[in-house]
Amino acid sequence: MRYLLLLAIVLVSLCAGLPEIPFINPGNATVQKAGMVIIDEESPDVFITAEAIPTEVKAGRNVNIYFELRNKNNFDLKNVSLLVYDSCIFTGETEKNIDALKANRSVQWSLKLTAGSTDLDKNCNVKFRVKYDAEYSMFQDIAVLTQSEYEQREVSGTLNNIPIQSSFPETPLRISLSFSDTQPFINNENYYMNLDYYNKGNGFIEVEKENITIKTSSNIKDFSCNDYNDLALNRSLKFIENRAAGSTCSFTTVAAQPLDIKSLTITARYKYMLDNSILIKVKRA
């Protein structure tokens, strides 16, 4: 028994000397505590922090809420605005805006609010909304081989050695491309391309008619999509469970040389809106 007691004391001593295990944010989430909120989505355009000072205020007293918005992408965000649309029992400033937030830059804003009267201590969730417009371009290589080149590479086993590149920016609006056959394609053949649209963030995306356009490459012809007019989307995108109805395009390949690689470009414009709140405690005067 004495040895067991000694072992227990040793184990307790060892545990007491261990460092505290840090809290790990699982990602794609909002970290929130009294007076502060941090929003960092899985693939957002912006990183947002909001902090109230003080976190507890008496009725009739003032509180300042400090916001920082950082553009995490390599393109500008336009018409960036902050709106407190539900201030609980607070009154005061409710809106800030800026024409453009440059790529990889930040903007800091502060709002001064005054707590209204209350008969009981009250936990106030001050609700705010961040909105902005964004535009980006992505590309997808289209590789077309003549019939003889395809056959030669198929025999030599070098079909998979062709460098086919693409770019897909890390934005809430994701456009995914897939084809009816694996690249490289064969000259003068017909193929299909599918476009799938996703909302990869926690906010609301608005894509209006004609706000997604396609610029085709010179190694394809007779390009046509079921819901595009003159290569511009002829409908708005409505997202249900973070996905909108996709599009299907058809085209015929053209190889001006044995190996012909050109890029197809898609440009997307969208509005993004993100809601959240910050907790402030109001004590009766």
C-alpha distance (Angstrom), angle and dihedral (degrees) to the residues before:
residue distance angle dihedral
M1 . . .
R2 3.80 . .
Y3 3.83 90.2 .
L4 3.81 91.2 49.3
L5 3.80 90.9 51.0
L6 3.80 90.9 49.1
L7 3.83 90.8 49.7
A8 3.79 90.9 51.1
I9 3.81 91.0 51.5
V10 3.80 90.8 50.7
L11 3.80 92.6 49.1
V12 3.81 92.1 49.2
S13 3.81 90.0 49.9
L14 3.80 91.4 51.0
C15 3.80 92.4 49.3
A16 3.80 91.0 48.9
G17 3.79 89.3 57.1
L18 3.80 95.2 52.0
P19 3.82 118.1 104.7
E20 3.78 118.0 -108.2
I21 3.80 112.6 -93.4
P22 3.82 107.4 -115.9
F23 3.79 122.6 -127.6
I24 3.80 110.3 -105.3
N25 3.78 117.5 -150.8
P26 3.83 108.1 -138.4
G27 3.81 92.3 -142.8
N28 3.80 131.4 -120.8
A29 3.78 86.7 62.7
T30 3.77 145.3 100.9
V31 3.79 118.2 -107.9
Q32 3.79 109.1 -150.1
K33 3.79 137.9 173.8
A34 3.78 133.3 155.2
G35 3.78 108.6 -53.5
M36 3.80 97.6 0.7
V37 3.79 139.0 73.2
I38 3.81 129.3 179.9
I39 3.79 120.0 -166.9
D40 3.80 117.9 -164.4
E41 3.78 113.8 156.8
E42 3.78 125.7 -164.5
S43 3.80 94.0 -98.8
P44 3.79 110.0 1.3
D45 3.75 132.2 157.1
V46 3.81 90.5 -135.3
F47 3.77 141.4 38.5
I48 3.82 110.7 -146.1
T49 3.80 131.7 -166.1
A50 3.78 127.5 179.4
E51 3.81 125.5 -174.3
A52 3.81 131.1 179.6
I53 3.81 120.0 -148.8
P54 2.97 114.0 -135.6
T55 3.80 101.6 21.8
E56 3.82 90.4 -156.5
V57 3.78 123.3 42.5
K58 3.79 137.8 173.7
A59 3.79 120.7 -120.4
G60 3.80 110.1 -85.0
R61 3.79 93.5 25.4
N62 3.80 128.7 109.8
V63 3.78 131.6 -110.7
N64 3.79 128.5 -170.6
I65 3.80 121.3 -145.4
Y66 3.79 114.2 -157.8
F67 3.80 119.3 -157.6
E68 3.78 130.2 -170.8
L69 3.81 123.0 -170.7
R70 3.79 118.6 -171.6
N71 3.79 121.9 -169.2
K72 3.80 104.1 -135.6
N73 3.78 95.7 -174.1
N74 3.81 135.0 81.1
F75 3.80 94.4 -117.4
D76 3.81 131.7 67.6
L77 3.79 123.9 -97.5
K78 3.81 114.8 -139.5
N79 3.82 134.0 -150.3
V80 3.80 92.9 11.8
S81 3.80 112.5 -173.3
L82 3.79 139.8 174.8
L83 3.80 120.4 -156.0
V84 3.80 130.0 -179.7
Y85 3.79 97.7 -150.5
D86 3.83 97.8 172.9
S87 3.80 113.9 33.1
C88 3.84 96.3 173.2
I89 3.83 104.6 -146.3
F90 3.81 94.6 -20.7
T91 3.80 125.9 108.2
G92 3.79 130.3 -165.7
E93 3.79 137.7 64.7
T94 3.78 114.4 13.1
E95 3.82 108.4 166.1
K96 3.81 143.2 53.4
N97 3.80 130.8 168.6
I98 3.78 144.1 174.9
D99 3.81 130.8 -165.8
A100 3.81 95.3 -130.9
L101 3.78 139.3 2.7
K102 3.79 107.6 -152.8
A103 3.78 122.8 -131.5
N104 3.82 112.8 -78.4
R105 3.82 91.7 1.0
S106 3.80 132.9 118.7
V107 3.77 137.4 -140.0
Q108 3.82 125.7 -157.1
W109 3.78 123.4 -153.7
S110 3.80 134.4 176.4
L111 3.79 130.6 -162.0
K112 3.80 123.6 -161.0
L113 3.81 114.9 -146.9
T114 3.80 133.1 179.1
A115 3.80 121.1 -143.8
G116 3.79 116.0 -124.2
S117 3.78 125.1 -138.5
T118 3.80 121.6 -76.1
D119 3.81 133.4 179.9
L120 3.81 91.8 -146.2
D121 3.76 135.2 30.2
K122 3.78 106.6 -85.1
N123 3.81 135.6 -160.6
C124 3.80 107.0 -141.2
N125 3.80 122.8 -160.9
V126 3.78 103.3 -158.4
K127 3.81 104.2 -155.6
F128 3.80 121.1 -148.3
R129 3.78 137.9 177.7
V130 3.81 130.6 -150.4
K131 3.83 117.7 -158.2
Y132 3.79 133.8 178.4
D133 3.80 144.8 153.5
A134 3.79 122.1 -119.4
E135 3.79 138.1 -175.1
Y136 3.78 129.8 -172.1
S137 3.80 140.7 161.5
M138 3.79 129.5 -137.2
F139 3.78 131.2 -173.7
Q140 3.79 138.6 -151.5
D141 3.79 123.8 -164.8
I142 3.79 116.6 -128.2
A143 3.82 112.5 -155.4
V144 3.80 117.6 -163.5
L145 3.80 125.6 -178.1
T146 3.77 130.3 -167.4
Q147 3.80 113.4 -114.5
S148 3.81 92.6 -105.9
E149 3.81 93.1 47.5
Y150 3.79 91.0 49.2
E151 3.82 92.0 50.8
Q152 3.81 93.1 47.5
R153 3.81 92.3 50.2
E154 3.79 91.4 44.5
V155 3.83 90.3 55.5
S156 3.81 93.2 44.9
G157 3.81 92.5 44.9
T158 3.82 94.8 -123.2
L159 3.81 100.6 120.0
N160 3.81 90.1 104.3
N161 3.81 92.4 51.8
I162 3.80 94.1 74.3
P163 3.86 110.6 111.8
I164 3.81 104.5 -124.3
Q165 3.81 111.4 176.6
S166 3.79 136.8 -173.0
S167 3.81 139.9 173.1
F168 3.80 126.2 -142.9
P169 3.83 114.2 177.3
E170 3.82 119.2 -137.7
T171 3.80 97.7 -110.8
P172 3.81 135.3 134.8
L173 3.82 88.9 -109.9
R174 3.80 107.2 67.5
I175 3.78 123.1 -174.7
S176 3.79 113.3 -164.4
L177 3.82 121.5 -162.3
S178 3.80 127.0 -156.1
F179 3.79 132.2 169.5
S180 3.78 135.9 -145.0
D181 3.82 89.4 -120.7
T182 3.76 135.5 26.4
Q183 3.80 116.5 -98.8
P184 2.98 138.6 -77.4
F185 3.79 96.9 68.7
I186 3.82 127.4 -152.4
N187 3.79 122.4 -117.0
N188 3.82 118.4 -95.3
E189 3.80 95.2 10.8
N190 3.81 128.6 128.2
Y191 3.82 120.5 -118.8
Y192 3.80 141.0 171.4
M193 3.80 129.9 -132.2
N194 3.81 122.8 -161.0
L195 3.80 123.3 -155.2
D196 3.81 118.3 -159.6
Y197 3.80 121.5 -170.0
Y198 3.82 122.8 -149.5
N199 3.79 137.8 179.3
K200 3.81 102.0 -141.6
G201 3.80 95.5 178.1
N202 3.79 135.7 71.5
G203 3.79 94.4 -113.1
F204 3.78 135.6 77.8
I205 3.83 121.1 -85.6
E206 3.79 123.6 -156.8
V207 3.82 118.4 -166.0
E208 3.78 113.8 178.6
K209 3.79 128.7 -156.6
E210 3.84 114.2 -70.9
N211 3.81 91.8 14.2
I212 3.80 93.4 115.4
T213 3.80 115.7 59.8
I214 3.80 133.6 177.3
K215 3.80 127.8 -146.6
T216 3.78 109.1 -163.4
S217 3.79 126.4 -144.0
S218 3.81 123.7 -113.6
N219 3.82 92.9 -115.2
I220 3.81 93.4 68.6
K221 3.81 131.2 60.2
D222 3.81 139.7 -176.0
F223 3.80 89.2 37.3
S224 3.81 111.7 179.7
C225 3.82 135.0 164.6
N226 3.79 126.7 -161.2
D227 3.83 94.4 -126.1
Y228 3.82 103.4 26.7
N229 3.81 126.8 95.1
D230 3.81 115.2 -161.4
L231 3.83 86.5 -11.1
A232 3.83 92.6 -57.2
L233 3.81 122.3 115.0
N234 3.80 107.7 -103.8
R235 3.82 96.5 -157.2
S236 3.79 139.0 45.8
L237 3.80 119.4 -107.1
K238 3.80 117.3 -113.0
F239 3.79 113.2 -165.9
I240 3.80 119.7 -147.9
E241 3.80 115.2 -178.1
N242 3.81 88.3 -9.2
R243 3.81 95.3 -55.1
A244 3.81 133.6 95.3
A245 3.80 129.0 -159.2
G246 3.80 109.9 -80.1
S247 3.80 132.9 -130.2
T248 3.81 132.5 -124.9
C249 3.80 124.0 -149.3
S250 3.79 132.1 -173.9
F251 3.80 129.5 -156.8
T252 3.80 144.9 163.0
T253 3.79 121.5 -126.8
V254 3.82 125.8 -123.5
A255 3.82 123.1 -168.4
A256 3.81 115.2 -162.9
Q257 3.81 89.8 -179.1
P258 3.83 136.8 16.1
L259 3.81 91.3 -87.2
D260 3.80 112.5 25.5
I261 3.84 117.0 178.9
K262 3.78 119.9 177.5
S263 3.81 133.1 158.8
L264 3.80 129.1 -113.6
T265 3.82 112.3 -152.4
I266 3.81 129.6 -152.6
T267 3.81 121.6 -167.4
A268 3.80 119.1 -163.6
R269 3.81 130.2 -169.0
Y270 3.79 121.1 -171.1
K271 3.79 145.3 159.8
Y272 3.79 118.5 -127.3
M273 3.80 128.5 -161.1
L274 3.79 126.9 -173.5
D275 3.82 125.6 -174.2
N276 3.78 127.9 -162.0
S277 3.80 141.6 141.7
I278 3.78 141.7 -134.1
L279 3.80 123.8 -141.6
I280 3.83 118.6 -128.4
K281 3.81 124.3 171.5
V282 3.82 117.3 -138.0
K283 3.80 117.5 -160.1
R284 3.76 121.9 -158.3
A285 3.80 113.6 -104.8
